[in-house]
C-alpha cells in the first residue's frame, strides 16, 4: 500500500537504561524527528502512548547553527510532557555517544537541551557509563506529607508507623518534578509494597507557592553507608498509578540524593550514592548519583547522574 503524502516515516530505537543487560533496567523509546519535519504535541503524546513506556524521547535534529554534539530533546510520559527525567537522559546520551567514532576511548562531550535546561555529559567507552551534569533547582517544600497519606495507599506500612517519621519530605529536583521521599527500615519492607493501588490524595500535597507539579512517592532503604556518610548504598522503589512501578527513576534518585546530602550539609563536600531499583519487579537497575554541595553547605553545586544503557530494538514508525 502506497504511503500517504500526509504521513511521515520516523526512525526509532529502544534501549534498556541503567543496566548493561537487555531486559533489565528501564525501557526507553527514542524517536528521531527527521530534518524538516515537526511533530505536534498531540502526535508526540500519541506516539508515547503507543510505546506505553514510562517515558519516550523525541530527539530533534541538529539546528542549522548547531552541531551533532548539541541536541534538543523532549520527554513524554503516556500522559504528559516532562521538563526533565533521568533515565530518558542517560539513554539518549548513550545512544548519541554510540553514534560517534567507536575507535575513540573518550567520546566528545555532548550537550542535551532539556526543557529544564542544558545538560552537559561525558561518556567512557571502556566502562559504557554516561555521566550527566543535570539541571537542578532543589526545593525542599515547607510542608511535608503526613505519613497517613502514604499508609492509605500502601496498607503494609501500617505496621511500620511506630518506626517511621510521622511525615515525609516533599522535594523537587527542578520545577515540575517532585517526589515524596519515604524512608523504610528494611529492604523486606520495600518488598511488601503493592502495585496497582490508588495514588496519594493530592489534597494532602502542599507544594510551595508556584511549585505544583507531577508528584510521586519514592520509597527507599539505606542498605549501607561509610562512617562519614559520604557514600551510601540505597535500595528503592517508585510506584505511581500512571506508570505502575518504574524500574529506574533517575530524577527521583537525584532528588533523594540531594536531600540526603543537604541533610548532612558539609560545605564543599561531595557525596556519592549507588541506588538499586527495580529488583522486586525483576528489572534490576543500577543508578549512580554524585552531589556536590557549595561553600555554605546548604546549597547544591552540582548533581551528576550516571548509568549505562543497552540497545534492544530499532525500526520505523509511520505517523
PLY file of the C-alpha trace (Angstrom):
ply
format ascii 1.0
element vertex 319
property float x
property float y
property float z
element edge 318
property int vertex1
property int vertex2
end_header
0.00 0.00 0.00
1.43 3.38 -1.00
2.32 5.78 1.79
0.02 8.80 2.03
1.58 12.22 1.38
0.34 13.28 4.80
2.30 10.51 6.51
5.83 10.82 7.88
8.24 7.94 8.49
10.29 8.36 11.65
13.02 6.09 12.91
13.10 4.84 16.46
15.36 2.81 18.72
14.67 1.29 22.12
17.14 0.96 24.97
17.13 -0.62 28.41
18.61 2.04 30.69
20.60 1.84 33.93
21.73 -1.65 33.03
24.25 -3.42 30.80
21.95 -6.43 30.28
18.97 -6.48 27.94
15.58 -6.97 29.57
16.75 -5.36 32.80
16.70 -1.67 33.70
14.08 0.75 32.44
12.90 0.57 28.79
13.07 3.76 26.73
11.96 4.62 23.20
13.91 7.29 21.30
12.16 8.74 18.24
14.35 10.65 15.77
12.48 13.65 14.34
13.57 13.89 10.66
15.15 17.15 9.44
12.49 19.49 8.09
9.70 17.71 9.97
7.83 18.88 13.02
5.74 16.56 15.14
2.90 18.25 17.00
2.50 17.89 20.76
-0.59 15.77 20.12
1.33 13.43 17.80
4.18 13.07 20.30
1.70 12.22 23.04
0.03 9.58 20.84
3.38 8.01 19.98
4.31 7.90 23.68
1.03 6.10 24.40
1.71 3.68 21.56
5.08 2.67 23.04
3.48 2.63 26.50
6.83 3.01 28.26
7.23 5.19 31.33
8.90 7.76 29.03
9.52 8.28 25.32
12.10 10.73 23.95
11.74 12.82 20.80
15.19 13.77 19.56
15.39 16.85 17.35
17.95 17.03 14.55
20.88 19.45 14.96
19.82 23.02 14.23
21.33 24.84 11.27
23.53 26.77 13.70
24.15 23.81 16.00
26.29 20.68 15.90
25.73 16.97 16.36
27.05 17.36 19.92
24.30 19.82 20.89
20.81 18.36 20.61
17.35 19.27 21.82
15.06 16.56 23.16
11.53 16.30 24.51
10.39 13.79 27.15
6.83 12.43 27.26
5.12 10.02 29.62
1.92 8.36 28.46
0.04 11.30 29.99
2.17 14.47 29.73
5.43 16.15 28.79
8.13 16.43 31.48
10.79 19.12 31.87
13.41 16.54 32.86
13.71 12.85 33.65
16.75 10.74 34.45
16.52 7.50 32.52
15.50 9.23 29.23
18.53 11.49 29.62
21.04 8.68 30.22
19.50 6.51 27.48
19.57 9.34 24.93
23.17 10.21 25.81
24.37 6.63 25.38
22.54 6.45 22.04
24.18 9.64 20.81
27.64 8.71 22.08
27.45 5.36 20.31
26.76 7.14 17.01
30.23 8.70 17.24
33.68 7.34 16.47
33.78 3.86 18.00
37.61 3.96 17.98
37.77 6.81 20.48
38.15 5.73 24.11
36.87 9.10 25.34
33.89 10.45 23.41
33.40 14.13 22.63
31.17 15.78 25.29
27.52 16.21 24.34
25.07 18.85 25.50
21.39 17.95 25.62
18.89 20.78 25.71
16.04 19.79 28.03
13.02 21.88 28.96
14.62 22.21 32.42
17.91 23.48 31.00
21.13 22.32 29.29
22.75 19.05 30.33
26.49 18.57 29.73
27.52 14.92 29.54
30.55 12.69 29.11
30.86 9.03 28.17
33.50 6.43 28.97
33.55 3.85 26.17
35.56 1.40 28.26
33.01 1.28 31.09
29.96 2.11 28.96
28.83 4.68 31.54
27.44 8.11 30.73
27.69 10.94 33.25
25.30 13.89 33.03
25.56 17.17 34.92
21.83 17.52 35.35
19.81 20.72 35.80
18.69 21.29 39.35
16.72 23.80 41.34
16.32 21.81 44.53
13.31 22.74 46.63
12.51 21.14 49.97
8.92 22.27 50.40
7.90 23.80 53.70
5.01 21.39 54.24
5.84 17.70 54.46
3.34 14.95 53.62
1.52 13.21 56.51
2.55 9.58 56.81
-1.12 8.59 56.91
-1.46 9.75 53.29
1.17 7.17 52.33
-0.29 4.42 54.54
-3.68 4.96 52.87
-2.22 3.79 49.53
0.30 1.30 50.99
-1.51 -0.64 53.79
1.56 -2.81 54.54
3.19 0.27 56.04
0.64 0.47 58.83
2.63 -1.92 61.00
5.73 0.26 60.49
4.22 3.55 61.67
5.98 3.37 65.03
9.37 3.12 63.26
8.84 5.84 60.64
8.75 9.60 60.94
5.15 10.95 61.13
5.63 12.89 57.91
7.66 12.56 54.71
9.59 15.34 52.95
8.22 16.75 49.70
11.18 17.61 47.46
11.60 18.89 43.88
14.78 18.42 41.84
13.51 21.02 39.33
10.22 22.83 38.99
7.84 20.24 37.54
9.41 17.09 39.08
8.55 16.41 42.73
8.77 13.34 44.95
7.56 12.30 48.38
10.57 10.60 49.99
9.51 7.66 52.13
12.25 6.02 54.23
11.50 2.39 55.18
13.53 0.48 57.78
14.35 -2.68 55.79
14.51 -3.99 52.22
11.89 -6.56 53.27
9.50 -3.65 53.84
10.12 -2.48 50.28
9.16 -5.94 49.02
5.73 -5.73 50.70
4.63 -2.59 48.86
1.73 -3.08 46.45
1.47 -2.01 42.81
-1.81 -1.00 41.19
-3.41 0.85 44.06
-4.55 4.49 44.11
-2.22 7.46 44.11
-1.59 9.81 47.01
-4.50 12.15 47.64
-3.32 15.39 46.01
-5.23 17.39 48.63
-2.57 16.27 51.12
0.25 17.61 48.93
1.06 21.21 49.79
3.71 22.47 47.41
5.31 25.85 47.97
3.56 28.60 46.00
4.06 28.19 42.25
5.59 24.71 42.53
2.57 22.43 41.99
3.68 19.62 39.68
3.91 15.93 38.89
4.44 14.21 42.23
5.07 10.57 43.07
6.23 8.62 46.14
9.78 7.28 46.17
10.32 4.53 48.75
13.85 3.78 49.88
16.01 1.95 52.39
19.64 2.79 53.20
21.41 -0.56 52.86
24.89 0.58 53.91
27.00 3.70 54.35
30.54 4.61 55.28
31.42 6.13 58.62
31.21 9.73 57.42
28.08 9.07 55.35
29.80 10.41 52.24
28.85 7.20 50.46
25.51 5.43 50.74
24.12 2.32 49.07
20.35 2.55 48.68
17.52 0.26 47.53
14.41 1.96 46.21
11.04 1.61 44.52
8.92 4.16 42.66
5.24 3.22 42.50
2.74 5.57 40.87
-0.68 4.83 39.28
0.10 6.27 35.81
3.15 4.06 35.17
2.61 1.36 37.81
6.12 0.60 39.05
9.11 2.26 37.43
12.23 0.06 37.15
14.64 3.03 37.39
13.87 6.67 38.11
16.91 8.90 37.70
15.03 12.09 38.61
13.72 10.55 41.83
17.16 9.14 42.70
18.69 12.58 42.12
16.00 14.19 44.27
16.60 11.75 47.12
20.38 12.09 46.98
20.31 15.90 47.01
18.00 15.76 50.02
20.27 13.34 51.90
23.38 15.39 51.06
21.73 18.61 52.24
20.73 16.95 55.49
24.40 16.14 56.09
25.33 19.65 54.99
29.14 19.72 54.98
30.45 22.66 52.94
32.39 21.96 49.74
31.79 18.23 50.10
30.93 15.56 47.52
28.53 12.76 48.41
28.31 9.58 46.32
25.37 7.22 46.07
24.55 3.96 44.33
20.87 3.15 44.02
19.43 -0.24 43.16
15.89 -0.11 41.83
13.55 -2.50 40.02
14.76 -5.54 42.00
11.29 -6.56 43.18
9.84 -6.43 39.65
12.67 -8.41 38.05
14.28 -5.48 36.19
17.38 -4.76 38.25
18.74 -1.26 37.68
21.91 0.48 38.90
21.86 4.27 39.23
24.81 6.43 40.24
24.46 9.93 41.73
27.12 12.36 42.93
26.05 15.50 44.79
28.47 18.35 45.40
27.48 20.96 47.98
28.51 24.60 47.81
30.63 26.64 50.20
27.72 27.23 52.59
26.79 23.56 52.89
23.11 24.37 52.39
23.10 24.67 48.60
23.70 22.19 45.79
26.57 23.00 43.45
26.41 20.00 41.08
24.36 16.85 40.59
25.99 14.16 38.41
23.71 11.33 37.29
25.43 8.28 35.82
24.48 4.97 34.29
24.71 2.66 31.31
22.24 1.54 28.63
21.96 -1.19 26.03
20.18 -1.14 22.69
17.27 -3.57 22.34
15.44 -2.84 19.08
15.15 -0.39 16.20
12.69 0.30 13.42
10.48 2.79 11.60
7.13 4.21 12.62
4.67 5.85 10.21
2.80 8.81 11.71
0 1
1 2
2 3
3 4
4 5
5 6
6 7
7 8
8 9
9 10
10 11
11 12
12 13
13 14
14 15
15 16
16 17
17 18
18 19
19 20
20 21
21 22
22 23
23 24
24 25
25 26
26 27
27 28
28 29
29 30
30 31
31 32
32 33
33 34
34 35
35 36
36 37
37 38
38 39
39 40
40 41
41 42
42 43
43 44
44 45
45 46
46 47
47 48
48 49
49 50
50 51
51 52
52 53
53 54
54 55
55 56
56 57
57 58
58 59
59 60
60 61
61 62
62 63
63 64
64 65
65 66
66 67
67 68
68 69
69 70
70 71
71 72
72 73
73 74
74 75
75 76
76 77
77 78
78 79
79 80
80 81
81 82
82 83
83 84
84 85
85 86
86 87
87 88
88 89
89 90
90 91
91 92
92 93
93 94
94 95
95 96
96 97
97 98
98 99
99 100
100 101
101 102
102 103
103 104
104 105
105 106
106 107
107 108
108 109
109 110
110 111
111 112
112 113
113 114
114 115
115 116
116 117
117 118
118 119
119 120
120 121
121 122
122 123
123 124
124 125
125 126
126 127
127 128
128 129
129 130
130 131
131 132
132 133
133 134
134 135
135 136
136 137
137 138
138 139
139 140
140 141
141 142
142 143
143 144
144 145
145 146
146 147
147 148
148 149
149 150
150 151
151 152
152 153
153 154
154 155
155 156
156 157
157 158
158 159
159 160
160 161
161 162
162 163
163 164
164 165
165 166
166 167
167 168
168 169
169 170
170 171
171 172
172 173
173 174
174 175
175 176
176 177
177 178
178 179
179 180
180 181
181 182
182 183
183 184
184 185
185 186
186 187
187 188
188 189
189 190
190 191
191 192
192 193
193 194
194 195
195 196
196 197
197 198
198 199
199 200
200 201
201 202
202 203
203 204
204 205
205 206
206 207
207 208
208 209
209 210
210 211
211 212
212 213
213 214
214 215
215 216
216 217
217 218
218 219
219 220
220 221
221 222
222 223
223 224
224 225
225 226
226 227
227 228
228 229
229 230
230 231
231 232
232 233
233 234
234 235
235 236
236 237
237 238
238 239
239 240
240 241
241 242
242 243
243 244
244 245
245 246
246 247
247 248
248 249
249 250
250 251
251 252
252 253
253 254
254 255
255 256
256 257
257 258
258 259
259 260
260 261
261 262
262 263
263 264
264 265
265 266
266 267
267 268
268 269
269 270
270 271
271 272
272 273
273 274
274 275
275 276
276 277
277 278
278 279
279 280
280 281
281 282
282 283
283 284
284 285
285 286
286 287
287 288
288 289
289 290
290 291
291 292
292 293
293 294
294 295
295 296
296 297
297 298
298 299
299 300
300 301
301 302
302 303
303 304
304 305
305 306
306 307
307 308
308 309
309 310
310 311
311 312
312 313
313 314
314 315
315 316
316 317
317 318
